[in-house]
């Protein structure tokens, strides 16, 4: 299992760390004693300490971590300092919560692998689901690439991926198909037939996915 360090918890960090229970070795560092007590039963190690100090995170094994997640609220200087220390300790993947576009640029320059915006991303996902009910989930990846989960539209049912021709029409690729009764097809073959109730997981550039979503809206 991978080793993951959370510097700062908050609501986002708490739920993320809990979701990793049994899936990874998780170390959490936070100055809030109550927060540490709440998360303690669900992680490998929870410590009341200042995660912006290099000697602290070094002593807690930052150098052996596969991933570090920085979630220090509105403390821009603190997240920048933590990112610098983690980069110096050669942590391979550093995810930092961004406050603004300018803050995000600084974090990327000094070594953050990815800047995350939990509230913004959740709001965007909800907005997409409200406007287009066939869109089940939306995940923004690095840069301008995202993953979209779609309930198979009526016009898809009974057709295969060759007939749908999504790559040529929209520039998107279906990477998995999940059926309502647990049936699944990862990296599906082109001749797989789409059935009623199937969920399609597709990847593409944001602009291409928006064009595809707009086409669904017209049908609806």
FIKOLZA-1660 file (N, C-alpha, C; in steps of 0.1 Angstrom, whole numbers, plus 5000, padded with zeros to 4 digits):
% residues 220
   i   px   py   pz ch aa at
   1 5008 4988 5000  A  X  N
   1 5000 5000 5000  A  X CA
   1 5009 5013 5000  A  X  C
   2 5003 5023 4995  A  X  N
   2 5010 5036 4994  A  X CA
   2 5010 5043 5007  A  X  C
   3 5020 5051 5009  A  X  N
   3 5022 5059 5022  A  X CA
   3 5018 5074 5018  A  X  C
   4 5008 5079 5026  A  X  N
   4 5003 5092 5023  A  X CA
   4 5003 5101 5036  A  X  C
   5 5008 5113 5034  A  X  N
   5 5008 5122 5045  A  X CA
   5 4999 5134 5043  A  X  C
   6 4990 5137 5053  A  X  N
   6 4982 5149 5052  A  X CA
   6 4987 5159 5062  A  X  C
   7 4990 5171 5056  A  X  N
   7 4994 5182 5064  A  X CA
   7 4983 5192 5065  A  X  C
   8 4976 5192 5077  A  X  N
   8 4964 5200 5078  A  X CA
   8 4952 5191 5074  A  X  C
   9 4941 5192 5082  A  X  N
   9 4930 5183 5080  A  X CA
   9 4918 5190 5074  A  X  C
  10 4911 5197 5082  A  X  N
  10 4898 5203 5077  A  X CA
  10 4888 5193 5073  A  X  C
  11 4877 5197 5068  A  X  N
  11 4866 5188 5064  A  X CA
  11 4871 5180 5052  A  X  C
  12 4877 5186 5042  A  X  N
  12 4881 5179 5030  A  X CA
  12 4891 5168 5034  A  X  C
  13 4902 5172 5041  A  X  N
  13 4912 5163 5045  A  X CA
  13 4906 5151 5053  A  X  C
  14 4897 5154 5062  A  X  N
  14 4891 5144 5071  A  X CA
  14 4884 5133 5062  A  X  C
  15 4875 5138 5053  A  X  N
  15 4868 5128 5045  A  X CA
  15 4877 5121 5035  A  X  C
  16 4887 5127 5030  A  X  N
  16 4897 5121 5021  A  X CA
  16 4905 5110 5029  A  X  C
  17 4910 5113 5041  A  X  N
  17 4917 5104 5049  A  X CA
  17 4909 5092 5052  A  X  C
  18 4896 5094 5056  A  X  N
  18 4887 5083 5059  A  X CA
  18 4884 5074 5048  A  X  C
  19 4883 5080 5036  A  X  N
  19 4881 5072 5024  A  X CA
  19 4893 5063 5021  A  X  C
  20 4905 5067 5026  A  X  N
  20 4917 5059 5024  A  X CA
  20 4919 5048 5034  A  X  C
  21 4910 5047 5044  A  X  N
  21 4911 5037 5054  A  X CA
  21 4912 5023 5048  A  X  C
  22 4922 5016 5051  A  X  N
  22 4924 5002 5046  A  X CA
  22 4930 5002 5032  A  X  C
  23 4932 5013 5026  A  X  N
  23 4937 5014 5012  A  X CA
  23 4951 5019 5012  A  X  C
  24 4955 5026 5022  A  X  N
  24 4969 5032 5023  A  X CA
  24 4973 5034 5037  A  X  C
  25 4986 5036 5039  A  X  N
  25 4991 5039 5052  A  X CA
  25 4991 5055 5053  A  X  C
  26 4983 5060 5062  A  X  N
  26 4980 5074 5062  A  X CA
  26 4985 5080 5075  A  X  C
  27 4993 5091 5074  A  X  N
  27 4998 5099 5085  A  X CA
  27 4992 5113 5084  A  X  C
  28 4986 5117 5095  A  X  N
  28 4979 5130 5095  A  X CA
  28 4986 5139 5106  A  X  C
  29 4989 5152 5101  A  X  N
  29 4995 5162 5110  A  X CA
  29 4986 5174 5111  A  X  C
  30 4983 5178 5123  A  X  N
  30 4974 5190 5124  A  X CA
  30 4976 5196 5138  A  X  C
  31 4975 5209 5139  A  X  N
  31 4976 5215 5152  A  X CA
  31 4964 5214 5161  A  X  C
  32 4953 5211 5154  A  X  N
  32 4940 5210 5161  A  X CA
  32 4939 5196 5168  A  X  C
  33 4940 5196 5181  A  X  N
  33 4940 5183 5189  A  X CA
  33 4926 5176 5187  A  X  C
  34 4915 5183 5187  A  X  N
  34 4902 5177 5185  A  X CA
  34 4901 5170 5171  A  X  C
  35 4906 5176 5161  A  X  N
  35 4906 5171 5147  A  X CA
  35 4914 5158 5147  A  X  C
  36 4926 5158 5154  A  X  N
  36 4935 5146 5154  A  X CA
  36 4928 5135 5162  A  X  C
  37 4921 5138 5172  A  X  N
  37 4914 5127 5180  A  X CA
  37 4902 5121 5171  A  X  C
  38 4896 5130 5163  A  X  N
  38 4885 5124 5155  A  X CA
  38 4890 5115 5144  A  X  C
  39 4901 5119 5138  A  X  N
  39 4906 5111 5127  A  X CA
  39 4914 5099 5131  A  X  C
  40 4919 5100 5143  A  X  N
  40 4929 5089 5148  A  X CA
  40 4925 5075 5146  A  X  C
  41 4912 5071 5149  A  X  N
  41 4908 5057 5147  A  X CA
  41 4909 5052 5133  A  X  C
  42 4909 5061 5123  A  X  N
  42 4908 5057 5109  A  X CA
  42 4921 5057 5101  A  X  C
  43 4932 5062 5107  A  X  N
  43 4944 5063 5100  A  X CA
  43 4955 5056 5107  A  X  C
  44 4967 5055 5101  A  X  N
  44 4978 5048 5106  A  X CA
  44 4984 5055 5118  A  X  C
  45 4985 5069 5116  A  X  N
  45 4991 5077 5126  A  X CA
  45 4986 5091 5125  A  X  C
  46 4982 5097 5137  A  X  N
  46 4976 5110 5137  A  X CA
  46 4984 5118 5148  A  X  C
  47 4990 5129 5144  A  X  N
  47 4999 5136 5153  A  X CA
  47 4996 5151 5154  A  X  C
  48 4995 5156 5167  A  X  N
  48 4994 5170 5169  A  X CA
  48 5007 5177 5167  A  X  C
  49 5009 5184 5156  A  X  N
  49 5022 5190 5154  A  X CA
  49 5020 5201 5143  A  X  C
  50 5031 5209 5141  A  X  N
  50 5031 5219 5130  A  X CA
  50 5037 5213 5118  A  X  C
  51 5029 5211 5108  A  X  N
  51 5033 5205 5095  A  X CA
  51 5041 5214 5086  A  X  C
  52 5043 5226 5090  A  X  N
  52 5050 5236 5082  A  X CA
  52 5065 5236 5086  A  X  C
  53 5069 5228 5096  A  X  N
  53 5083 5228 5101  A  X CA
  53 5089 5215 5095  A  X  C
  54 5101 5218 5088  A  X  N
  54 5108 5207 5081  A  X CA
  54 5112 5196 5091  A  X  C
  55 5117 5199 5103  A  X  N
  55 5122 5189 5112  A  X CA
  55 5110 5180 5117  A  X  C
  56 5098 5186 5118  A  X  N
  56 5086 5178 5122  A  X CA
  56 5082 5168 5111  A  X  C
  57 5081 5172 5099  A  X  N
  57 5076 5163 5088  A  X CA
  57 5087 5153 5085  A  X  C
  58 5100 5157 5087  A  X  N
  58 5111 5148 5084  A  X CA
  58 5111 5137 5094  A  X  C
  59 5109 5141 5107  A  X  N
  59 5109 5131 5118  A  X CA
  59 5097 5121 5116  A  X  C
  60 5086 5126 5110  A  X  N
  60 5074 5117 5108  A  X CA
  60 5075 5109 5095  A  X  C
  61 5086 5110 5088  A  X  N
  61 5089 5101 5077  A  X CA
  61 5084 5107 5063  A  X  C
  62 5085 5120 5062  A  X  N
  62 5081 5126 5049  A  X CA
  62 5089 5120 5037  A  X  C
  63 5101 5117 5039  A  X  N
  63 5110 5112 5028  A  X CA
  63 5105 5099 5023  A  X  C
  64 5098 5091 5031  A  X  N
  64 5093 5078 5026  A  X CA
  64 5079 5078 5021  A  X  C
  65 5073 5090 5020  A  X  N
  65 5059 5091 5016  A  X CA
  65 5058 5091 5000  A  X  C
  66 5048 5085 4995  A  X  N
  66 5045 5085 4981  A  X CA
  66 5038 5097 4977  A  X  C
  67 5029 5102 4986  A  X  N
  67 5020 5113 4983  A  X CA
  67 5019 5122 4996  A  X  C
  68 5018 5135 4994  A  X  N
  68 5015 5144 5005  A  X CA
  68 5004 5153 5001  A  X  C
  69 4995 5155 5010  A  X  N
  69 4983 5164 5007  A  X CA
  69 4983 5175 5017  A  X  C
  70 4984 5188 5012  A  X  N
  70 4985 5200 5020  A  X CA
  70 4972 5207 5020  A  X  C
  71 4966 5208 5032  A  X  N
  71 4952 5214 5033  A  X CA
  71 4952 5223 5045  A  X  C
  72 4958 5235 5043  A  X  N
  72 4960 5244 5055  A  X CA
  72 4951 5256 5054  A  X  C
  73 4939 5254 5049  A  X  N
  73 4929 5265 5048  A  X CA
  73 4934 5277 5041  A  X  C
  74 4932 5289 5047  A  X  N
  74 4935 5301 5040  A  X CA
  74 4949 5306 5043  A  X  C
  75 4957 5297 5049  A  X  N
  75 4971 5301 5052  A  X CA
  75 4980 5299 5040  A  X  C
  76 4981 5309 5031  A  X  N
  76 4989 5308 5019  A  X CA
  76 5003 5306 5022  A  X  C
  77 5009 5314 5032  A  X  N
  77 5023 5313 5035  A  X CA
  77 5026 5299 5040  A  X  C
  78 5017 5293 5048  A  X  N
  78 5019 5280 5054  A  X CA
  78 5020 5269 5044  A  X  C
  79 5010 5270 5034  A  X  N
  79 5010 5259 5024  A  X CA
  79 5022 5260 5015  A  X  C
  80 5027 5272 5012  A  X  N
  80 5039 5274 5004  A  X CA
  80 5051 5269 5011  A  X  C
  81 5052 5271 5024  A  X  N
  81 5063 5266 5032  A  X CA
  81 5063 5251 5032  A  X  C
  82 5051 5245 5035  A  X  N
  82 5050 5230 5035  A  X CA
  82 5054 5224 5022  A  X  C
  83 5050 5231 5011  A  X  N
  83 5053 5225 4997  A  X CA
  83 5068 5226 4995  A  X  C
  84 5075 5237 4999  A  X  N
  84 5089 5238 4998  A  X CA
  84 5097 5227 5005  A  X  C
  85 5092 5224 5017  A  X  N
  85 5099 5214 5025  A  X CA
  85 5097 5200 5019  A  X  C
  86 5085 5197 5015  A  X  N
  86 5082 5184 5009  A  X CA
  86 5090 5182 4996  A  X  C
  87 5091 5192 4988  A  X  N
  87 5098 5191 4976  A  X CA
  87 5113 5189 4979  A  X  C
  88 5118 5196 4989  A  X  N
  88 5132 5194 4993  A  X CA
  88 5135 5180 4998  A  X  C
  89 5124 5174 5004  A  X  N
  89 5126 5160 5010  A  X CA
  89 5122 5149 4999  A  X  C
  90 5120 5154 4987  A  X  N
  90 5118 5145 4975  A  X CA
  90 5106 5137 4976  A  X  C
  91 5095 5142 4981  A  X  N
  91 5082 5136 4980  A  X CA
  91 5078 5136 4966  A  X  C
  92 5074 5125 4960  A  X  N
  92 5071 5124 4946  A  X CA
  92 5059 5131 4942  A  X  C
  93 5048 5130 4949  A  X  N
  93 5035 5136 4945  A  X CA
  93 5031 5146 4957  A  X  C
  94 5029 5158 4953  A  X  N
  94 5024 5168 4963  A  X CA
  94 5012 5175 4958  A  X  C
  95 5001 5173 4966  A  X  N
  95 4988 5179 4962  A  X CA
  95 4985 5190 4973  A  X  C
  96 4983 5202 4968  A  X  N
  96 4981 5213 4977  A  X CA
  96 4968 5221 4974  A  X  C
  97 4961 5224 4984  A  X  N
  97 4948 5232 4982  A  X CA
  97 4952 5246 4979  A  X  C
  98 4945 5251 4968  A  X  N
  98 4948 5264 4963  A  X CA
  98 4937 5274 4968  A  X  C
  99 4941 5286 4970  A  X  N
  99 4932 5297 4975  A  X CA
  99 4928 5306 4963  A  X  C
 100 4937 5308 4954  A  X  N
 100 4935 5317 4943  A  X CA
 100 4944 5312 4931  A  X  C
 101 4941 5318 4919  A  X  N
 101 4949 5315 4908  A  X CA
 101 4964 5318 4910  A  X  C
 102 4966 5330 4916  A  X  N
 102 4980 5334 4919  A  X CA
 102 4987 5325 4929  A  X  C
 103 4980 5321 4939  A  X  N
 103 4985 5311 4949  A  X CA
 103 4988 5298 4942  A  X  C
 104 4979 5294 4933  A  X  N
 104 4982 5281 4926  A  X CA
 104 4994 5282 4918  A  X  C
 105 4996 5293 4911  A  X  N
 105 5008 5294 4903  A  X CA
 105 5021 5293 4911  A  X  C
 106 5021 5299 4923  A  X  N
 106 5033 5299 4931  A  X CA
 106 5035 5284 4936  A  X  C
 107 5024 5278 4940  A  X  N
 107 5026 5264 4944  A  X CA
 107 5031 5255 4934  A  X  C
 108 5027 5257 4921  A  X  N
 108 5032 5249 4910  A  X CA
 108 5047 5251 4908  A  X  C
 109 5050 5264 4908  A  X  N
 109 5064 5268 4906  A  X CA
 109 5074 5262 4916  A  X  C
 110 5070 5261 4928  A  X  N
 110 5079 5256 4939  A  X CA
 110 5078 5241 4941  A  X  C
 111 5069 5234 4933  A  X  N
 111 5070 5220 4933  A  X CA
 111 5057 5212 4935  A  X  C
 112 5045 5219 4937  A  X  N
 112 5033 5211 4938  A  X CA
 112 5030 5203 4925  A  X  C
 113 5027 5191 4926  A  X  N
 113 5023 5183 4915  A  X CA
 113 5010 5187 4909  A  X  C
 114 5000 5190 4919  A  X  N
 114 4987 5194 4915  A  X CA
 114 4981 5203 4925  A  X  C
 115 4974 5213 4921  A  X  N
 115 4967 5222 4930  A  X CA
 115 4952 5219 4929  A  X  C
 116 4946 5217 4941  A  X  N
 116 4932 5213 4942  A  X CA
 116 4923 5224 4948  A  X  C
 117 4911 5224 4943  A  X  N
 117 4901 5234 4948  A  X CA
 117 4889 5226 4952  A  X  C
 118 4888 5220 4964  A  X  N
 118 4877 5211 4967  A  X CA
 118 4863 5218 4966  A  X  C
 119 4862 5230 4971  A  X  N
 119 4849 5236 4971  A  X CA
 119 4844 5239 4957  A  X  C
 120 4854 5245 4949  A  X  N
 120 4851 5248 4935  A  X CA
 120 4847 5236 4927  A  X  C
 121 4855 5225 4928  A  X  N
 121 4853 5213 4920  A  X CA
 121 4840 5207 4924  A  X  C
 122 4836 5207 4937  A  X  N
 122 4823 5201 4941  A  X CA
 122 4812 5209 4936  A  X  C
 123 4813 5222 4936  A  X  N
 123 4803 5231 4931  A  X CA
 123 4801 5229 4916  A  X  C
 124 4812 5227 4908  A  X  N
 124 4811 5225 4894  A  X CA
 124 4804 5212 4891  A  X  C
 125 4808 5201 4899  A  X  N
 125 4802 5188 4897  A  X CA
 125 4787 5189 4899  A  X  C
 126 4783 5196 4910  A  X  N
 126 4768 5197 4913  A  X CA
 126 4761 5204 4902  A  X  C
 127 4767 5215 4897  A  X  N
 127 4761 5223 4887  A  X CA
 127 4759 5215 4874  A  X  C
 128 4769 5207 4870  A  X  N
 128 4768 5199 4858  A  X CA
 128 4757 5188 4860  A  X  C
 129 4756 5182 4872  A  X  N
 129 4745 5172 4874  A  X CA
 129 4731 5178 4874  A  X  C
 130 4730 5191 4879  A  X  N
 130 4717 5197 4879  A  X CA
 130 4712 5201 4865  A  X  C
 131 4722 5206 4857  A  X  N
 131 4718 5211 4844  A  X CA
 131 4716 5199 4834  A  X  C
 132 4724 5188 4836  A  X  N
 132 4724 5177 4827  A  X CA
 132 4723 5164 4836  A  X  C
 133 4711 5160 4839  A  X  N
 133 4708 5148 4847  A  X CA
 133 4715 5135 4843  A  X  C
 134 4718 5134 4830  A  X  N
 134 4725 5122 4825  A  X CA
 134 4739 5121 4829  A  X  C
 135 4745 5133 4833  A  X  N
 135 4759 5133 4838  A  X CA
 135 4759 5129 4852  A  X  C
 136 4766 5118 4855  A  X  N
 136 4766 5112 4869  A  X CA
 136 4777 5118 4877  A  X  C
 137 4789 5120 4871  A  X  N
 137 4800 5125 4878  A  X CA
 137 4810 5132 4868  A  X  C
 138 4818 5141 4874  A  X  N
 138 4827 5149 4866  A  X CA
 138 4840 5151 4874  A  X  C
 139 4851 5147 4869  A  X  N
 139 4864 5148 4876  A  X CA
 139 4874 5155 4867  A  X  C
 140 4879 5167 4872  A  X  N
 140 4889 5174 4865  A  X CA
 140 4903 5168 4868  A  X  C
 141 4910 5165 4858  A  X  N
 141 4924 5159 4860  A  X CA
 141 4934 5171 4858  A  X  C
 142 4946 5167 4856  A  X  N
 142 4957 5177 4854  A  X CA
 142 4955 5185 4841  A  X  C
 143 4957 5198 4841  A  X  N
 143 4956 5206 4829  A  X CA
 143 4941 5207 4825  A  X  C
 144 4939 5205 4811  A  X  N
 144 4926 5207 4806  A  X CA
 144 4920 5194 4802  A  X  C
 145 4923 5183 4809  A  X  N
 145 4917 5170 4807  A  X CA
 145 4908 5166 4819  A  X  C
 146 4897 5160 4816  A  X  N
 146 4888 5156 4826  A  X CA
 146 4882 5142 4823  A  X  C
 147 4876 5136 4833  A  X  N
 147 4868 5123 4832  A  X CA
 147 4854 5126 4834  A  X  C
 148 4845 5120 4826  A  X  N
 148 4831 5122 4827  A  X CA
 148 4824 5108 4829  A  X  C
 149 4815 5107 4838  A  X  N
 149 4807 5095 4839  A  X CA
 149 4792 5098 4835  A  X  C
 150 4788 5091 4825  A  X  N
 150 4775 5094 4819  A  X CA
 150 4766 5081 4819  A  X  C
 151 4753 5084 4822  A  X  N
 151 4743 5073 4820  A  X CA
 151 4740 5072 4806  A  X  C
 152 4741 5060 4800  A  X  N
 152 4740 5058 4786  A  X CA
 152 4727 5064 4781  A  X  C
 153 4727 5074 4772  A  X  N
 153 4715 5080 4766  A  X CA
 153 4708 5070 4758  A  X  C
 154 4695 5072 4756  A  X  N
 154 4686 5063 4749  A  X CA
 154 4691 5059 4735  A  X  C
 155 4697 5070 4728  A  X  N
 155 4702 5068 4715  A  X CA
 155 4715 5059 4714  A  X  C
 156 4721 5057 4726  A  X  N
 156 4733 5049 4726  A  X CA
 156 4730 5034 4727  A  X  C
 157 4718 5031 4733  A  X  N
 157 4715 5017 4736  A  X CA
 157 4713 5009 4724  A  X  C
 158 4720 4997 4724  A  X  N
 158 4719 4988 4712  A  X CA
 158 4730 4990 4702  A  X  C
 159 4738 5001 4705  A  X  N
 159 4749 5004 4695  A  X CA
 159 4762 5000 4702  A  X  C
 160 4773 4998 4693  A  X  N
 160 4786 4996 4698  A  X CA
 160 4794 5009 4697  A  X  C
 161 4807 5009 4702  A  X  N
 161 4815 5021 4702  A  X CA
 161 4819 5025 4687  A  X  C
 162 4820 5015 4679  A  X  N
 162 4823 5018 4665  A  X CA
 162 4812 5027 4659  A  X  C
 163 4799 5022 4661  A  X  N
 163 4788 5030 4656  A  X CA
 163 4787 5043 4662  A  X  C
 164 4789 5044 4675  A  X  N
 164 4788 5057 4682  A  X CA
 164 4799 5067 4677  A  X  C
 165 4811 5062 4674  A  X  N
 165 4822 5070 4668  A  X CA
 165 4825 5082 4676  A  X  C
 166 4825 5081 4689  A  X  N
 166 4827 5092 4698  A  X CA
 166 4841 5099 4697  A  X  C
 167 4851 5091 4694  A  X  N
 167 4864 5097 4692  A  X CA
 167 4865 5106 4680  A  X  C
 168 4859 5103 4669  A  X  N
 168 4860 5111 4657  A  X CA
 168 4850 5123 4658  A  X  C
 169 4838 5120 4664  A  X  N
 169 4828 5131 4665  A  X CA
 169 4831 5141 4675  A  X  C
 170 4837 5137 4687  A  X  N
 170 4839 5146 4698  A  X CA
 170 4853 5147 4703  A  X  C
 171 4861 5137 4700  A  X  N
 171 4875 5137 4705  A  X CA
 171 4876 5131 4719  A  X  C
 172 4866 5123 4722  A  X  N
 172 4866 5117 4736  A  X CA
 172 4867 5101 4735  A  X  C
 173 4872 5095 4745  A  X  N
 173 4874 5081 4745  A  X CA
 173 4867 5074 4757  A  X  C
 174 4860 5063 4755  A  X  N
 174 4853 5056 4765  A  X CA
 174 4864 5046 4771  A  X  C
 175 4867 5048 4784  A  X  N
 175 4877 5040 4791  A  X CA
 175 4871 5028 4799  A  X  C
 176 4858 5029 4802  A  X  N
 176 4852 5018 4810  A  X CA
 176 4836 5019 4808  A  X  C
 177 4830 5007 4809  A  X  N
 177 4815 5007 4809  A  X CA
 177 4811 4998 4821  A  X  C
 178 4802 5003 4829  A  X  N
 178 4797 4996 4840  A  X CA
 178 4782 4994 4839  A  X  C
 179 4778 4981 4840  A  X  N
 179 4764 4977 4839  A  X CA
 179 4757 4978 4853  A  X  C
 180 4744 4979 4853  A  X  N
 180 4736 4981 4865  A  X CA
 180 4737 4969 4875  A  X  C
 181 4741 4957 4870  A  X  N
 181 4742 4945 4879  A  X CA
 181 4756 4941 4881  A  X  C
 182 4765 4950 4881  A  X  N
 182 4779 4947 4884  A  X CA
 182 4788 4944 4872  A  X  C
 183 4782 4943 4861  A  X  N
 183 4789 4940 4849  A  X CA
 183 4798 4951 4845  A  X  C
 184 4811 4948 4842  A  X  N
 184 4820 4959 4838  A  X CA
 184 4829 4956 4827  A  X  C
 185 4833 4966 4820  A  X  N
 185 4843 4964 4809  A  X CA
 185 4853 4975 4809  A  X  C
 186 4865 4972 4813  A  X  N
 186 4875 4983 4814  A  X CA
 186 4883 4982 4801  A  X  C
 187 4886 4994 4795  A  X  N
 187 4892 4994 4781  A  X CA
 187 4884 4986 4772  A  X  C
 188 4871 4989 4771  A  X  N
 188 4862 4981 4763  A  X CA
 188 4866 4980 4748  A  X  C
 189 4863 4968 4743  A  X  N
 189 4865 4966 4728  A  X CA
 189 4855 4974 4720  A  X  C
 190 4859 4977 4708  A  X  N
 190 4850 4986 4700  A  X CA
 190 4837 4980 4697  A  X  C
 191 4836 4966 4697  A  X  N
 191 4823 4960 4693  A  X CA
 191 4814 4957 4705  A  X  C
 192 4817 4963 4717  A  X  N
 192 4809 4961 4729  A  X CA
 192 4796 4968 4727  A  X  C
 193 4785 4962 4730  A  X  N
 193 4771 4968 4728  A  X CA
 193 4767 4975 4741  A  X  C
 194 4763 4987 4739  A  X  N
 194 4758 4995 4751  A  X CA
 194 4744 4991 4754  A  X  C
 195 4742 4988 4767  A  X  N
 195 4729 4983 4771  A  X CA
 195 4722 4994 4780  A  X  C
 196 4709 4993 4781  A  X  N
 196 4701 5002 4789  A  X CA
 196 4706 5002 4804  A  X  C
 197 4708 5013 4810  A  X  N
 197 4713 5014 4823  A  X CA
 197 4728 5014 4825  A  X  C
 198 4736 5012 4814  A  X  N
 198 4750 5013 4814  A  X CA
 198 4755 5027 4818  A  X  C
 199 4766 5027 4825  A  X  N
 199 4773 5039 4828  A  X CA
 199 4786 5040 4821  A  X  C
 200 4789 5050 4813  A  X  N
 200 4801 5051 4805  A  X CA
 200 4811 5061 4811  A  X  C
 201 4823 5056 4813  A  X  N
 201 4834 5065 4818  A  X CA
 201 4842 5069 4807  A  X  C
 202 4843 5082 4804  A  X  N
 202 4850 5087 4793  A  X CA
 202 4860 5098 4796  A  X  C
 203 4870 5099 4788  A  X  N
 203 4881 5109 4791  A  X CA
 203 4883 5118 4778  A  X  C
 204 4887 5130 4781  A  X  N
 204 4889 5139 4769  A  X CA
 204 4893 5153 4774  A  X  C
 205 4896 5161 4765  A  X  N
 205 4899 5175 4768  A  X CA
 205 4886 5182 4772  A  X  C
 206 4887 5192 4781  A  X  N
 206 4875 5198 4786  A  X CA
 206 4866 5204 4775  A  X  C
 207 4872 5210 4765  A  X  N
 207 4864 5215 4754  A  X CA
 207 4856 5204 4747  A  X  C
 208 4862 5193 4745  A  X  N
 208 4856 5182 4738  A  X CA
 208 4844 5176 4746  A  X  C
 209 4847 5175 4759  A  X  N
 209 4836 5170 4768  A  X CA
 209 4824 5180 4769  A  X  C
 210 4827 5193 4769  A  X  N
 210 4816 5203 4769  A  X CA
 210 4808 5201 4756  A  X  C
 211 4815 5199 4745  A  X  N
 211 4807 5198 4732  A  X CA
 211 4798 5185 4733  A  X  C
 212 4804 5175 4738  A  X  N
 212 4796 5162 4740  A  X CA
 212 4784 5165 4749  A  X  C
 213 4786 5171 4760  A  X  N
 213 4775 5174 4770  A  X CA
 213 4764 5182 4763  A  X  C
 214 4769 5192 4755  A  X  N
 214 4759 5201 4748  A  X CA
 214 4750 5192 4739  A  X  C
 215 4756 5182 4732  A  X  N
 215 4749 5174 4723  A  X CA
 215 4738 5166 4731  A  X  C
 216 4741 5162 4743  A  X  N
 216 4732 5154 4751  A  X CA
 216 4720 5163 4755  A  X  C
 217 4723 5176 4758  A  X  N
 217 4713 5186 4762  A  X CA
 217 4703 5188 4751  A  X  C
 218 4708 5188 4738  A  X  N
 218 4699 5190 4727  A  X CA
 218 4690 5179 4725  A  X  C
 219 4695 5167 4728  A  X  N
 219 4686 5155 4727  A  X CA
 219 4675 5155 4737  A  X  C
 220 4680 5159 4750  A  X  N
 220 4670 5160 4761  A  X CA
 220 4660 5170 4758  A  X  C
% end
